[in-house]
Amino acid sequence: MTPRPTDLTDRPDNRFRPFLALAICAALLAVAGCGQDEQAASAQAHGPRSGPPGGRPAEPAIPVAVAAVGTGDIALHYEATASLEAEKTAQVLARVTGQVLTIAAEEGDRIAAGGELLRIDNDEYRFRVEQAAANTANLLSRFTRMESMRAEDLASEEEYQSALSELENARAEEGLARLNLSYTRVAAPFAGRVTQRLADVGQNVSVGTPLFDISDFDPLLARVHVPSREFNQLQRDQMVNLVLDSDGTRLQGRIKLISPVIDPTSGTIKITVEVTDYPAGVRPGDFAAVKIVTERRENTTLVPRSAVLTDKGETIVFVPVAGEGEDGGASAERRIVEIGFTDDDHTEIVSGLAAGESVVVKGQRSLKHGTPLKILDSAGAGETAGR
């Protein structure tokens, strides 16, 4: 019997080869998956790497503007709000009884001292003057005769004194009649502006009836109550800055009066500020923010106010330091400073900075110590801030 050819598939080891191949592929896939998981975990823990292998990521430079630390004057102010008032205000009253005949001034008109405001019908008062004048003339004639008779001893001293007394009374009555006649022409007590007309033509008025309100707008006054601890720092004629609430107009005045007493209820002193130069649109009643210098420091270290920050209870600035960055560029140095006075534009530095250094004035809120900087602009040095 001829033997048949050998069939490899019938061999026991050949039957298991497909299963072996599948097992090897599964093992390789598992190993690859583990490697990818380790890489992902490593990337999540350490972050993506950039730059040379083993180096940490480069921090981007923050664009900033800087300004030089300068010197100048700065002042401490006391600020308050006050309303502007006319220096003189008066209500003109009728001083005689009668009917309003004419009106010579209206609201808003400027009037000179003694200028006519109104006339009251004066016929009755003219007749009283004529009557009093006639009586005076009659008694004067009688006194003249009595005087001649007294010189010749034809009249007694008693008769002479009686005639003299009657003449003096008649002259006084005539003077009173003329005075009442003058009151029928109502005049301004001082130069100013009519703020209100209170009477009309044809109106019957009596003694004490309000006729006009008049105010003198030159100068305007602002009365401010300042704490008594500031008393020794204030002086008469000291300049004061004011800003109107209505439109932001800036005015300048001077201290005209300082009260010699302290208000016991508030512990303040009344200061009267006089404003002589102001635009035409400014009126009494406008509110103004008043700034009074209570102390001034000269030739002190100043920085722009925006450069100073408060961080974790500390007052700080950021100073650009050249050549401290990783690429040799500037970086931020967090500097703790002690400050003094502050005004609208500047802050006084008592310690921590010196004139000639620079501080970051824009972009500083994004900084921390060591942050790389990209300096875009340099502002001018601190200027004199005293006012």
Buried (B, 14 or more C-beta within 10 A) or exposed (E): EEEEEEEEEEEEEEEEEEEEEEEEEEEEEEEEEEEEEEEEEEEEEEEEEEEEEEEEEEEEBBEBBBBBBBBBBBBBBBEBEBBBBBBBBBEBBBBBBBEBBEBBBEEEBEBEEEBBBBBBBBEBBEEBBEEBBEBBEEBBEBBEEBEEBBEEEEBEEEEBEBBBEBBEEBBEBBEEBBEBBBBBBBBBBBBBBBBEBBBEEEBEBEEEBBBBBBBBBBBBBBBBBBBBEBBEBBEEEBEBBBBBEEEEBEBEBBBBEBBEEBEEEEEBBBBBBBBEEBEEEBBBEBBBBBBBBBEBBEEBBBBBBBBBBEEEEEBBBBBBBEEBBEEEBBBBBBBEBEBBBBBEBBBBBEEBBEBEBBBBBBBBEEBEEBBBBEBEEEBEBBEBBBB
